[in-house]
Structure formats: structure tokens, C-alpha cells
Amino acid sequence: MLEEKKSSAFKNAITILISVAVAGIFLWVALRGLDFDKIKNSLQKANYLWVLLAAFFGVSAYIFRAVRWNLLLEPMGYKISNSNSLWSLSFGYLMNLTIPRSGEVARSTALYGVEKVPVDKSFGTIILERVVDLVCMGIFALLTLIFKYDALLAFYKSATQQKEQTQTPSNSNTSYIVLGCIVFILFLFFIFRKSLQKLSIYDKIIGFGKGIFEGLRSILNLKQKGKFVLLTAGIWICYFFASYLVCFSLPETSNFTPADGCFILVVGTLGMIIPASGGIGAFNLAMKFGFTALFISMGKDAIEGGELGLAYSFITLPLQIIIMLIMGLISIPMLAKNRKI
């Protein structure tokens, strides 16, 4: 048992170190060659009342998502309190700041502690949430494609050019190597599945898989479909305003249109997908590319756009992290208080 704990701690430490290294690399790429004094001046001139308003929408998205999670669990016979849903969700986001992508499991585990919902079933609903979010992201991407096609094209060219400058030959084949490993593991599983059936771990894996499938199926049996749609719309409207309103805090971007806001949301979401610690570096680089593309499409100076994109990211990303920290730290005593033994 002690050796397993040591092994787990070692793996977690390695994962954290890798995510921090990834964040550092992206941040270095984002910052190199830019005028830091201009970025500093932009931050000093910013109107932070707009940032506070953006924070309101950021927290509101937490609340809407917590209530929506309750709706997904209801068809499986679990009626949880919205507060326990909120604090489990907040705890999951807090864990994502330490180990990227660990929040989903932490969120399910936290919910089990206060509501005794099986981890596999709640985890299945979280996967389902990601699918729904992907559809919503696609809608915003479609709107961006319609109204900001020129900016998207500029963003693609900027990102591709940066990738060609930083990519090494060995990195270009990484995706194929990862895909090959996955196929090989699946091949071994099917070859030795009869032998695995003799082991108890096989039953656990199959049982866990069935629980996840049941969680995924919950959307088919929703009792309040209209409310689910409204809450989903509310979540993404909050995301939109949380990102768009920050533009008004900077004098140079205060004239950005809602279409520009959609573009920023899509680019920022793509940046947060990369498993860097807290989105640091990856989000900053995405905003540098995004604002550069916007300025190019507007016929403005690309370098100034990149500098403002970084200034924007140095406001928005800390805001997101502060919300995660505050909500996450509050969740720890709240979950401990409501924990069922």
C-alpha cells in the first residue's frame, strides 16, 4: 500500500512538472519579441470595473453548470442538492489547477462523498457535458466562421507560421506515435480479453464502463429538457460575456463588436484545451494569435494586436484562476461539512 502511494505521488509529481514545463514553453513563445512596456501600459490604463462585471458572469456559469448537472443525474434516480453539485464542481476545477484534466475524476469523487452517487455514473454525465459543450463550441465557431472568416484565416496563418518556426522534426510524428500506441493497446486487450475475464479487475473495468454508459444515456431520459437547454444556453452566454466584457476594459479594444467577442471566445477555448498548468502559456499564446489576427483583418498593426492580446490574457487568465481558487477553497470546508460517512 505504501509503495502504491509513493508510485502515485511520483506520477502526480511528474504530471505536474510536465504541465508546468508545457506552460513555460508556451509562455516563452508568447512573450518573445514583444514590447513589455506597452503591455504594462495597457494593463495600467485598464478599467477594472468591466473585469468585475466579467467575474460576475464567470461565477454565474458555475451556478448554471451545477444546476444542469443535477438534471443529468436525475434520470438515474439521484436527486442531489444544487449546493453539493456546485461545491463538487468547484473542487474539480481547483484540482485542474494542480494536475490538468484531473478535475473530472475529483469532481465525481467529491460528489460521491456528499451524495453517494457512484463515481462511474456521475463521470458518465461529465463526459456527456463535454459532448454538449463541444456542440455549443461548434455553434460559436460557426458564428465566427460566418462573421469573422477573414480573422479566422489570419489566425490560422499566424498559428501555422509560429508552429513551423518552433516545431522540431521529432514533434511532427508525435500524434502518429500516440495513435499507434492506442491501437496497439486495444489490439492487446481484444487478444487477451478471455484471460482478463478471469481477473476481478476485468469485471471492475467492465462495470465502470457500464456505469459511464448509463451516465451518457441520461440525456435521453431527461425530465426537464427545456430547462436543460436554457441552462446550457445560459452557461455559454456567461462564457461569452465573461470573455467579451474584458475587451471594454482596454481602451484599444473597447470598440470590439459581439462578432469579435465570439472569435475571442473560440480562440480562448482552443487555448484552454491544451493541458498546460492552469492554461498558463497556452491561453496567452492563443490570445496573442487571436488579437493579431483580428488586427490584421481590421487593417491595423499586427504587432500591436499581439501586445494587446497578451495584455488581455494577463487580465482574463488571472481572473479565471482567482475564481477557481476562491470557489475551490470555499468548496473544501463545504464538502467536508456535508460529507456522508
PEZI-V606154 format. One record per residue. N is the residue number from 1. SS is DSSP state (hx for helix, st for strand, lp for the rest). NEAR is the number of other ideal C-beta (glycine too) atoms within 12 Angstrom. D_CENTER is the distance of its C-alpha to the mean C-alpha in whole Angstrom. Layout:
n & ss & near & d_center
N & SS & NEAR & D_CENTER
N & SS & NEAR & D_CENTER
//
This chain:
n & ss & near & d_center
1 & lp & 7 & 33
2 & hx & 8 & 33
3 & hx & 9 & 33
4 & hx & 10 & 30
5 & hx & 11 & 28
6 & hx & 12 & 29
7 & hx & 13 & 27
8 & hx & 16 & 24
9 & hx & 15 & 24
10 & hx & 14 & 25
11 & hx & 16 & 22
12 & hx & 20 & 19
13 & hx & 16 & 21
14 & hx & 15 & 21
15 & hx & 24 & 17
16 & hx & 25 & 17
17 & hx & 18 & 19
18 & hx & 20 & 18
19 & hx & 30 & 14
20 & hx & 24 & 16
21 & hx & 20 & 18
22 & hx & 26 & 16
23 & hx & 32 & 15
24 & hx & 22 & 18
25 & hx & 25 & 19
26 & hx & 37 & 17
27 & hx & 32 & 18
28 & hx & 20 & 21
29 & hx & 28 & 21
30 & hx & 40 & 20
31 & hx & 26 & 22
32 & lp & 19 & 25
33 & lp & 15 & 28
34 & lp & 31 & 27
35 & lp & 19 & 29
36 & hx & 17 & 28
37 & hx & 12 & 30
38 & hx & 23 & 29
39 & hx & 32 & 26
40 & hx & 16 & 27
41 & hx & 18 & 29
42 & hx & 34 & 27
43 & hx & 28 & 25
44 & hx & 17 & 28
45 & hx & 19 & 29
46 & lp & 30 & 26
47 & lp & 22 & 26
48 & hx & 20 & 24
49 & hx & 14 & 25
50 & hx & 29 & 23
51 & hx & 31 & 20
52 & hx & 22 & 21
53 & hx & 23 & 21
54 & hx & 38 & 17
55 & hx & 32 & 17
56 & hx & 20 & 18
57 & hx & 33 & 16
58 & hx & 36 & 13
59 & hx & 30 & 15
60 & hx & 27 & 16
61 & hx & 37 & 13
62 & hx & 40 & 13
63 & hx & 27 & 16
64 & hx & 33 & 16
65 & hx & 39 & 13
66 & hx & 36 & 16
67 & hx & 30 & 19
68 & hx & 40 & 17
69 & hx & 46 & 17
70 & hx & 37 & 20
71 & hx & 35 & 21
72 & hx & 45 & 20
73 & hx & 42 & 22
74 & hx & 28 & 25
75 & lp & 26 & 26
76 & lp & 32 & 26
77 & lp & 16 & 28
78 & lp & 27 & 26
79 & lp & 18 & 26
80 & lp & 34 & 24
81 & lp & 23 & 24
82 & hx & 24 & 22
83 & hx & 24 & 22
84 & hx & 36 & 21
85 & hx & 43 & 18
86 & hx & 36 & 17
87 & hx & 38 & 17
88 & hx & 48 & 16
89 & hx & 46 & 13
90 & hx & 39 & 13
91 & hx & 43 & 14
92 & hx & 38 & 11
93 & hx & 41 & 9
94 & hx & 32 & 12
95 & hx & 32 & 12
96 & hx & 33 & 9
97 & lp & 34 & 11
98 & lp & 26 & 13
99 & lp & 29 & 13
100 & lp & 32 & 9
101 & lp & 26 & 8
102 & lp & 27 & 11
103 & hx & 31 & 10
104 & hx & 32 & 11
105 & hx & 25 & 14
106 & hx & 35 & 15
107 & hx & 42 & 14
108 & hx & 38 & 17
109 & hx & 27 & 19
110 & hx & 42 & 19
111 & hx & 45 & 20
112 & hx & 28 & 22
113 & hx & 28 & 24
114 & hx & 31 & 24
115 & hx & 33 & 25
116 & lp & 23 & 26
117 & lp & 38 & 24
118 & lp & 25 & 24
119 & hx & 28 & 21
120 & hx & 29 & 21
121 & hx & 37 & 21
122 & hx & 44 & 18
123 & hx & 38 & 16
124 & hx & 33 & 17
125 & hx & 46 & 16
126 & hx & 39 & 13
127 & hx & 29 & 13
128 & hx & 35 & 15
129 & hx & 38 & 12
130 & hx & 22 & 10
131 & hx & 20 & 13
132 & hx & 30 & 13
133 & hx & 24 & 10
134 & hx & 19 & 11
135 & hx & 19 & 14
136 & hx & 32 & 14
137 & hx & 28 & 12
138 & hx & 17 & 15
139 & hx & 23 & 17
140 & hx & 36 & 16
141 & hx & 25 & 16
142 & hx & 17 & 20
143 & hx & 25 & 20
144 & hx & 36 & 19
145 & hx & 21 & 22
146 & hx & 16 & 24
147 & hx & 21 & 25
148 & lp & 33 & 23
149 & hx & 19 & 24
150 & hx & 23 & 26
151 & hx & 38 & 23
152 & hx & 33 & 21
153 & hx & 19 & 24
154 & hx & 30 & 24
155 & hx & 41 & 20
156 & hx & 23 & 21
157 & hx & 20 & 24
158 & hx & 33 & 23
159 & hx & 29 & 20
160 & hx & 16 & 23
161 & hx & 17 & 25
162 & hx & 24 & 23
163 & hx & 18 & 22
164 & hx & 14 & 26
165 & hx & 13 & 27
166 & hx & 18 & 24
167 & lp & 18 & 24
168 & lp & 11 & 27
169 & hx & 8 & 29
170 & hx & 10 & 27
171 & hx & 15 & 24
172 & hx & 13 & 25
173 & lp & 13 & 25
174 & hx & 14 & 23
175 & hx & 13 & 21
176 & hx & 13 & 24
177 & hx & 14 & 25
178 & hx & 13 & 22
179 & hx & 13 & 23
180 & hx & 14 & 26
181 & hx & 14 & 25
182 & hx & 14 & 23
183 & hx & 14 & 26
184 & hx & 14 & 29
185 & hx & 14 & 27
186 & hx & 14 & 27
187 & hx & 13 & 31
188 & hx & 14 & 32
189 & hx & 19 & 31
190 & hx & 13 & 33
191 & hx & 12 & 36
192 & lp & 15 & 36
193 & hx & 16 & 34
194 & hx & 11 & 38
195 & hx & 13 & 38
196 & hx & 18 & 35
197 & lp & 15 & 36
198 & lp & 11 & 39
199 & lp & 14 & 36
200 & hx & 11 & 34
201 & hx & 13 & 31
202 & hx & 18 & 31
203 & hx & 14 & 32
204 & hx & 16 & 29
205 & hx & 18 & 26
206 & hx & 19 & 28
207 & hx & 18 & 28
208 & hx & 23 & 24
209 & hx & 20 & 24
210 & hx & 19 & 26
211 & hx & 28 & 24
212 & hx & 28 & 20
213 & hx & 21 & 22
214 & hx & 30 & 24
215 & hx & 38 & 21
216 & hx & 28 & 20
217 & hx & 20 & 23
218 & hx & 37 & 23
219 & hx & 29 & 22
220 & hx & 16 & 25
221 & hx & 21 & 27
222 & lp & 25 & 25
223 & lp & 19 & 28
224 & lp & 18 & 26
225 & hx & 19 & 25
226 & hx & 12 & 25
227 & hx & 19 & 23
228 & hx & 32 & 20
229 & hx & 20 & 20
230 & hx & 17 & 21
231 & hx & 32 & 18
232 & hx & 34 & 16
233 & hx & 22 & 17
234 & hx & 25 & 17
235 & hx & 33 & 13
236 & hx & 36 & 13
237 & hx & 26 & 16
238 & hx & 31 & 15
239 & hx & 37 & 11
240 & hx & 36 & 14
241 & hx & 29 & 17
242 & hx & 37 & 14
243 & hx & 47 & 14
244 & hx & 35 & 17
245 & hx & 36 & 19
246 & hx & 46 & 19
247 & hx & 44 & 20
248 & hx & 29 & 24
249 & hx & 33 & 24
250 & lp & 38 & 25
251 & hx & 19 & 28
252 & hx & 29 & 27
253 & hx & 39 & 25
254 & lp & 21 & 26
255 & lp & 15 & 27
256 & lp & 36 & 24
257 & lp & 22 & 24
258 & hx & 23 & 22
259 & hx & 27 & 22
260 & hx & 37 & 21
261 & hx & 36 & 18
262 & hx & 37 & 17
263 & hx & 46 & 17
264 & hx & 47 & 15
265 & hx & 41 & 12
266 & hx & 40 & 12
267 & hx & 43 & 12
268 & hx & 42 & 10
269 & hx & 32 & 7
270 & hx & 28 & 9
271 & hx & 38 & 9
272 & hx & 38 & 5
273 & hx & 20 & 6
274 & lp & 26 & 8
275 & lp & 26 & 9
276 & lp & 36 & 10
277 & hx & 33 & 11
278 & hx & 39 & 9
279 & hx & 37 & 8
280 & lp & 36 & 12
281 & lp & 34 & 14
282 & hx & 36 & 12
283 & hx & 41 & 10
284 & hx & 43 & 14
285 & hx & 43 & 16
286 & hx & 43 & 14
287 & hx & 51 & 15
288 & hx & 43 & 18
289 & hx & 42 & 19
290 & hx & 49 & 18
291 & hx & 48 & 20
292 & hx & 38 & 23
293 & hx & 38 & 22
294 & hx & 44 & 23
295 & hx & 31 & 26
296 & hx & 28 & 27
297 & hx & 30 & 27
298 & lp & 26 & 29
299 & lp & 13 & 32
300 & lp & 23 & 31
301 & lp & 18 & 30
302 & hx & 28 & 27
303 & hx & 21 & 28
304 & hx & 28 & 27
305 & hx & 38 & 24
306 & hx & 40 & 23
307 & hx & 36 & 24
308 & hx & 42 & 23
309 & hx & 49 & 19
310 & hx & 41 & 19
311 & hx & 40 & 21
312 & hx & 49 & 18
313 & hx & 45 & 15
314 & hx & 35 & 17
315 & hx & 39 & 17
316 & hx & 46 & 14
317 & hx & 40 & 12
318 & hx & 26 & 15
319 & hx & 35 & 14
320 & hx & 38 & 11
321 & hx & 29 & 12
322 & hx & 24 & 15
323 & hx & 33 & 14
324 & hx & 33 & 12
325 & hx & 23 & 15
326 & hx & 21 & 17
327 & hx & 34 & 16
328 & hx & 34 & 15
329 & hx & 19 & 19
330 & hx & 24 & 20
331 & hx & 37 & 19
332 & hx & 23 & 21
333 & hx & 14 & 24
334 & hx & 25 & 24
335 & hx & 34 & 23
336 & hx & 17 & 26
337 & hx & 15 & 28
338 & hx & 25 & 27
339 & lp & 22 & 27
340 & lp & 17 & 29
341 & lp & 7 & 32
//
